[in-house]
Amino acid sequence: KYGVIMDATEVSSIEDSIIETGSGITGSINIWVTNGADRTAGQSQGFTNGLTITRNQISGAATGLADDGGLNHTVAANNFNGHKTSHRVARMRAGIIQNNNYEGLTTGGIGSLIFYDSSIVLLTSTGGSSGVEITGNLFSTSTNNAGGTGATLQFNISFGGAFHAGMTITGNYFDSYLGRGGAIDVNA
């Protein structure tokens, strides 16, 4: 169900890898960065820091990269393909998401890069993300996404009082073959 799990991990990298796990498995995740008690009961938030995920082929699972938060995460030069959600982020602080290729959502896909204020497994409140730079990425949906939202970059808030702030979005390319949805969707 999970390809790689980074649980309370600090100063670590996943580089130059092919991660193709979880095809056809409900709730599967290629890379799960957990920050809190979703996997390890009693684990406090704030111990998943200094991560770099670069130059990887990430494909096949329901979610490509689920980042449940922490500080100083860099996600750069990866190719995401064949997911319902390519990259899901919650409570990222001082992060960089740069030069990734988000392509080929599966049928009924939700989106390429989505910011939430809750963890992916327990859906506990994490708070919003802040200080994240989103630059130089290719966001491309395809005709395979029949029944999906078509939005490629989304900001969602579920819990009152949470918000995403201090985001920088520059130099990205949005290529959508669908008339439904938008390139950027803010749902607060």
Buried (B, 14 or more C-beta within 10 A) or exposed (E): EBBBBBBBBEEEEBEEBEBBBBEEEEEBBBBBBBBBBBBEEEBEBBBBBBBBBBBBBBBBBBBBBBBBBBBBBBBBBBBBBBBBBBBBBBBBBBBBBBBBBBBBBBEEBBBBBBBBBBBBBEEBBBBBBBBBBBBBBBBBBBEBBEEBBBBBBBBBBEBEEBEBEEBEEEEBEBEBEBEEBBBBBEEE
